């Protein structure tokens, strides 16, 4: 845990000594303090707020250097929504992967830079930063923001760390830590949804609804209609009506924003 943390932050001198010297050279009080710090770091390393906090610093440093300004890159807080079930996971993944297509930065998902779908289909280069960008980052005369007495390491040091792989797909939905769909079905869904959202192709393309929609009881026409504003229609959680109702019960709340949207999108229409 200490090595993971100090790969990102300089860390206090006590931790540095612990990692470089034998414990026999340290007092019990010093070791106890290091163990206490390890628990703090453990909490921070799986805390979304800390992730956004450290991510923001590198982005802010680069953006400020390019614009020759100072200050925060993001003025407000990030938005976090819980995905309660497979339907919500599917909708959110497609929503994010199609963002570049919606705003006109890319014509197809596989040419959408910095998206998971591009990396999954092998279109993302191994080195996402150019030599010019690396030089610009390393020559910025900015000591960085100090967080709780510890300094975030420069991007040139942290970018060489191994990247976490994307979660695999599992069509059987038997692997708890995998995305519970077939990758081919997901590609078909993203392509189908993206074509329907293109400015020069407002209508549906000549294709049947992806199998994954029927399997998850998602109404395809409603999915297309809501896909541009889907996450905005929900509050702190996204999911099917039953999942939202269950969350209401656990929170002892009478209502959660998004119930009407969930009933419209995540409940398949009955055959006549």
C-alpha positions, -999 to 999 in steps of 0.1 A, spaced: 0 0 0 28 24 8 46 17 -24 14 23 -44 9 56 -27 45 68 -30 43 60 -67 19 90 -70 30 112 -40 63 121 -25 52 107 9 65 118 43 101 111 54 89 84 78 74 64 50 105 68 29 126 55 57 103 25 62 105 15 26 143 19 23 155 7 57 148 -24 78 121 -21 105 147 -30 131 161 5 127 128 22 136 111 25 169 77 9 176 61 44 177 75 51 142 62 18 129 28 24 144 27 58 127 36 42 94 8 16 98 -16 44 106 -6 62 74 -10 30 54 -47 28 64 -52 65 54 -36 58 20 -57 26 16 -89 47 20 -77 74 -4 -67 50 -31 -103 38 -35 -119 72 -29 -134 87 -61 -130 122 -47 -92 117 -43 -89 102 -78 -106 133 -93 -85 156 -71 -52 142 -83 -63 138 -119 -74 174 -119 -40 187 -109 -21 173 -140 -49 185 -163 -49 220 -147 -11 223 -149 -10 214 -186 -41 236 -195 -27 266 -175 7 262 -192 -10 262 -227 -32 292 -219 -6 310 -197 -30 314 -169 -34 302 -133 -63 288 -114 -86 258 -113 -94 238 -144 -128 227 -131 -147 253 -112 -174 230 -97 -176 195 -83 -178 164 -104 -211 145 -106 -213 110 -94 -242 87 -101 -247 51 -89 -254 25 -116 -277 0 -99 -281 -27 -125 -271 -41 -159 -295 -18 -177 -280 13 -162 -245 0 -168 -253 -6 -205 -269 28 -209 -240 47 -192 -213 29 -212 -230 37 -245 -237 73 -234 -200 80 -226 -186 61 -256 -208 81 -280 -201 115 -266 -174 124 -292 -199 114 -320 -227 135 -306 -206 167 -304 -191 162 -339 -155 154 -328 -156 120 -345 -177 102 -371 -175 67 -356 -169 53 -322 -136 37 -332 -122 71 -342 -133 87 -310 -101 96 -291 -97 88 -254 -128 66 -252 -129 30 -238 -145 17 -270 -116 30 -291 -91 13 -269 -111 -19 -269 -111 -22 -307 -74 -15 -308 -74 20 -322 -58 38 -293 -20 41 -296 1 27 -268 16 61 -260 -12 87 -257 12 116 -252 34 130 -279 71 139 -275 61 176 -277 34 171 -250 59 153 -228 84 180 -232 58 206 -224 48 188 -192 83 183 -179 94 218 -185 66 236 -168 81 254 -138 53 245 -114 61 226 -81 25 214 -80 -2 215 -54 6 201 -20 -21 178 -7 -20 173 31 17 180 32 26 156 3 33 167 -32 19 149 -63 47 136 -84 52 152 -119 32 137 -148 65 126 -164 70 103 -135 34 90 -131 27 84 -168 53 56 -169 33 36 -143 14 6 -157 -21 14 -167 -50 -5 -153 -66 -27 -179 -102 -22 -190 -127 -47 -175 -133 -76 -198 -167 -86 -212 -184 -119 -202 -214 -130 -222 -223 -156 -195 -224 -129 -168 -208 -155 -144 -176 -134 -137 -184 -109 -109 -158 -84 -120 -165 -85 -157 -190 -64 -178 -220 -88 -181 -225 -86 -219 -210 -100 -250 -186 -76 -265 -200 -82 -300 -235 -72 -288 -221 -41 -272 -204 -30 -304 -236 -36 -323 -256 -15 -298 -231 14 -299 -230 14 -337 -267 12 -340 -274 39 -314 -247 62 -329 -261 60 -364 -295 70 -351 -280 100 -334 -261 114 -364 -273 148 -376 -275 137 -412 -293 104 -403 -321 113 -379 -341 82 -385 -334 46 -376 -310 26 -398 -322 -5 -415 -312 -29 -387 -330 -49 -360 -326 -40 -324 -295 -55 -308 -301 -87 -290 -289 -72 -257 -317 -48 -256 -344 -75 -258 -324 -96 -232 -324 -68 -207 -360 -57 -214 -349 -23 -227 -373 -6 -252 -351 3 -282 -371 33 -295 -372 48 -260 -335 41 -256 -327 61 -288 -349 90 -277 -334 93 -242 -298 84 -251 -287 121 -254 -301 131 -221 -304 98 -203 -281 104 -173 -295 139 -168 -329 125 -164 -318 106 -132 -306 118 -99 -280 101 -77 -287 67 -91 -295 51 -125 -314 18 -129 -346 -1 -137 -378 7 -118 -373 -23 -95 -337 -13 -87 -347 23 -79 -376 11 -57 -352 -12 -38 -328 17 -33 -356 39 -20 -364 12 5 -328 9 17 -326 47 20 -360 49 36 -369 75 10 -403 81 -7 -390 90 -41 -359 90 -63 -355 112 -94 -357 92 -126 -385 68 -118 -406 80 -148 -376 78 -171 -368 42 -158 -403 31 -166 -401 46 -201 -367 32 -210 -360 1 -190 -394 -17 -194 -399 -34 -227 -432 -29 -245 -456 -59 -244 -464 -74 -278 -498 -68 -291 
